Amino acid sequence: MRYFLPFILFILPLCLGLPAAQAEKPEPLKSLRAQAVPLESARDLDPLLRLAKDRSLVLLGEASHGTSEFYTWRADISRRLIEEEGYRFIAVEGDWASLYRLNLYVRGLGAEGESARGIMEGFSRWPIWMWANEETAALIKWLREYNAERPAAEQVGFYGIDVYGPETSLAKVRSLVERKGADLAEEVAASYACLQPYAEDFSLYARAVAQGGRSCEGEARRVVALLREARSDLAQEDRAGYFNLKQNALVVKNAERHYRAMPLRGDQSWNHRVDHFYLTVERLLAHYGAGAQGIVWAHNTHIGDARATAMAAQGQRNIGQIARRQLGEEKVLAVGFGTHRGEVMAGLSWGAEPQVMRVPPAREGSFEDLLHRTEVAQLLLIFDDPEDFPALLEPLGHRAIGVVYDPRRERVANYVPSLVPLRYDAFIYLEETRALRPIP
């Protein structure tokens, strides 16, 4: 069925304007109940673990950035992948520079007396709750304990893949190169002089360029080129340190492109950010060596193949689509997550005070509504053959909640038309969920 994806995607935009089907296909609920694997504990994830055995990447999604159970179930899956299948890193939708401190911590390389909670309390970029929460702290504690019993070459890393946080990355590059020699430090400083006026807030750069100001694209690229030219010396001295240094420079370069495209209409800004996601994951796979396997945590809109959604008609791609294309479908396992109702941590606007909000019951006719009507409170669906799920092979609204959320507008603003069995390889449904617990 997956080989017919291009044809289905050709007709998908024609279908997206149709109202949700009122009449059900023959016995869809009976079929879904028969396919569903009830979930009560991490041991019930065995079918998913079997699918993950020979994959290069397991992509674990979320329908919101503020739901506790999405984090805890992803942690359960990640622990089993690490312990049983030897996966080497977890890469999450977060800032590289900030989360690199957690990477050092889980590998026992942080500052003396440092703690996971202390590191998280230092996070300052909104939305802070995404990674400064009790659920992530529990995972970080487990990773540190797991790594403590293993040599450095076998330890598991924890990284951020986002293009955000360029202000911190710019400062980190300048700080790190100062230790590598005066000549390199001077060249980097000269190149970054163009961006220095925006070193506290790159959104000001986006505004300045939109108003006719100078682009710093060439200068941001120049720093990456300088580090590439110095690779033989820098990497020989400290391979992991060079990897971190160059990644921070790549964050600055790709953030410059992302922010510069923000004022423009269209999909460029979204796609630049997505390309950075995949570039970072690709670099991590290469860094860990031949045969390395990694885990990615990101929103469903990033990990579920965009070609099976309305995003494709808007010209948007995502990491799920790119990974399948670059690595092959058989090497990527994309797992979506969803809920019918509950609570979520979010803000009413960008930068607003986070609050616990009610998530209303899923919209009638949506994918989540269909799963609710199976009366299986927690379940796993495996989409080995999409043709086994005829009720899902038509565009269904699929809930997506961001860091900005207004429950009053949910029914018109938070559903992405999707061909679910083509968007994901598997899906975990949780009937009722709770909000994340932020670090006090």
Secondary structure, 3 states (H helix, E strand, C coil): CHHHHHHHHHHHHHHCCCCCCCCCCCCHHHHHHHHCEECCCHHHHHHHHHHHCCCCEEEECCCCCCEHHHHHHHHHHHHHHHHHHCCCEEEEEEEHHHHHHHHHHHCCCCCCCCCHHHHHHCCCCCCHHHCCEHHHHHHHHHHHHHHHCCCHHHCCEEEEEECCCHHHHHHHHHHHHHCCCHHHHHHHHHHHCCCHHHCCCHHHHHHHHHCCCCCCHHHHHHHHHHHHHCHHHHHHHCHHHHHHHHHHHHHHHHHHHHHHHCCCCCCHHHHHHHHHHHHHHHHHHHHHCCCCCEEEECCHHHHCCHHHECCHHHCCCCHHHHHHHHHCHHHEEEEEEEEEEEEEEEECCCCCCCEEEEECCCCCCCHHHHHHCCCCCEEEEECCCHHHCHHHCCCEEEECCCCECCHHHHHHHCEEEECHHHHCCEEEEEEEECECCECC
